[in-house]
Amino acid sequence: MADGCDIRIMRVEGVGKVSLINLVDVTSRLKAESYPSLETTNPALPDYQLSLRRAFLTYGLPQTLTASPRHRLL
């Protein structure tokens, strides 16, 4: 499973800025994880690590892992 990482930033009434870390299998288009990070437009490294851990626990380890160059991942 080759994963891609994507960030979506939105404003949620009553919450504020929310960044969604989306992990997607680019072959099957399965969204393996969508993890919210509150009050930031640049999620911290532990947020990425937790979203990856959650996806790996659910679907297992991928054969390859890719990320958008504009986002730090590891």
C-alpha contacts under 8 A as a table, 3 or more apart, distances in Angstrom:
res1	aa1	res2	aa2	distance
1	M	25	D	5.91
1	M	26	V	7.85
1	M	27	T	7.23
1	M	61	L	7.95
1	M	62	P	4.65
1	M	63	Q	5.69
1	M	64	T	6.52
1	M	65	L	7.93
2	A	25	D	5.36
2	A	26	V	5.99
2	A	27	T	6.80
2	A	62	P	6.13
2	A	63	Q	6.52
2	A	64	T	4.93
2	A	65	L	5.32
2	A	66	T	6.82
3	D	23	L	6.21
3	D	24	V	5.25
3	D	25	D	4.47
3	D	26	V	5.97
3	D	62	P	7.28
3	D	64	T	7.05
3	D	65	L	5.11
3	D	66	T	5.77
3	D	67	A	7.49
4	G	22	N	7.99
4	G	23	L	5.66
4	G	24	V	5.12
4	G	25	D	6.26
4	G	26	V	6.22
4	G	65	L	7.00
4	G	66	T	5.35
4	G	67	A	5.20
4	G	68	S	7.06
5	C	21	I	6.95
5	C	22	N	5.68
5	C	23	L	4.81
5	C	24	V	6.50
5	C	66	T	7.21
5	C	67	A	5.00
5	C	68	S	6.12
6	D	21	I	5.93
6	D	22	N	5.05
6	D	23	L	6.59
6	D	24	V	7.99
6	D	67	A	7.69
6	D	68	S	6.86
7	I	19	S	6.45
7	I	20	L	5.48
7	I	21	I	4.86
7	I	22	N	6.12
8	R	19	S	5.52
8	R	20	L	5.04
8	R	21	I	6.83
8	R	22	N	7.76
9	I	17	K	6.93
9	I	18	V	5.72
9	I	19	S	4.34
9	I	20	L	6.34
9	I	41	T	6.37
10	M	17	K	5.76
10	M	18	V	5.39
10	M	19	S	6.44
11	R	15	V	7.58
11	R	16	G	5.28
11	R	17	K	4.46
11	R	18	V	5.99
12	V	15	V	5.34
12	V	16	G	5.24
12	V	17	K	6.34
12	V	18	V	6.84
13	E	16	G	6.15
15	V	18	V	7.71
15	V	38	L	7.81
16	G	38	L	7.46
16	G	39	E	6.12
17	K	38	L	6.15
17	K	39	E	4.75
17	K	40	T	6.17
17	K	41	T	7.27
18	V	36	P	6.29
18	V	37	S	5.71
18	V	38	L	4.66
18	V	39	E	5.80
18	V	40	T	6.54
18	V	41	T	7.37
19	S	36	P	5.67
19	S	37	S	5.06
19	S	38	L	6.39
19	S	39	E	7.73
19	S	40	T	6.48
19	S	41	T	5.89
19	S	42	N	7.51
19	S	43	P	6.99
20	L	34	S	6.14
20	L	35	Y	5.42
20	L	36	P	4.53
20	L	37	S	6.22
21	I	33	E	7.69
21	I	34	S	5.49
21	I	35	Y	5.05
21	I	36	P	6.36
21	I	37	S	7.55
21	I	48	Y	7.24
21	I	51	S	7.34
22	N	31	K	7.10
22	N	32	A	7.73
22	N	33	E	5.73
22	N	34	S	4.44
22	N	35	Y	6.57
23	L	31	K	5.95
23	L	32	A	5.48
23	L	33	E	5.09
23	L	34	S	6.41
23	L	51	S	7.88
23	L	52	L	7.71
23	L	55	A	7.80
24	V	29	R	6.10
24	V	30	L	5.66
24	V	31	K	4.39
24	V	32	A	5.53
24	V	33	E	7.18
25	D	28	S	5.74
25	D	29	R	5.09
25	D	30	L	5.16
25	D	31	K	6.41
25	D	32	A	6.90
26	V	29	R	5.08
26	V	30	L	7.45
31	K	34	S	7.33
32	A	55	A	5.61
32	A	59	Y	7.45
33	E	51	S	6.54
33	E	52	L	7.78
33	E	54	R	7.28
33	E	55	A	5.61
34	S	51	S	7.39
35	Y	47	D	7.89
35	Y	51	S	5.91
37	S	40	T	6.75
37	S	43	P	6.08
37	S	47	D	6.91
40	T	43	P	6.14
43	P	47	D	6.19
43	P	48	Y	7.36
44	A	47	D	5.44
44	A	48	Y	6.93
45	L	48	Y	5.23
45	L	49	Q	6.25
45	L	72	R	7.63
45	L	73	L	7.04
45	L	74	L	7.39
46	P	49	Q	4.89
46	P	50	L	6.00
47	D	50	L	5.21
47	D	51	S	6.23
48	Y	51	S	5.19
48	Y	52	L	6.18
48	Y	73	L	6.35
48	Y	74	L	7.92
49	Q	52	L	5.19
49	Q	53	R	6.09
49	Q	73	L	7.93
49	Q	74	L	7.70
50	L	53	R	5.00
50	L	54	R	6.14
51	S	54	R	5.20
51	S	55	A	6.29
52	L	55	A	5.15
52	L	56	F	6.05
53	R	56	F	5.12
53	R	57	L	6.09
54	R	57	L	5.23
54	R	58	T	6.35
55	A	58	T	5.18
55	A	59	Y	5.95
55	A	60	G	7.36
56	F	59	Y	5.26
56	F	60	G	4.47
56	F	61	L	5.27
56	F	62	P	7.76
57	L	60	G	5.70
62	P	65	L	6.63
67	A	71	H	7.16
67	A	72	R	7.93
67	A	73	L	6.74
68	S	71	H	5.69
69	P	72	R	7.24
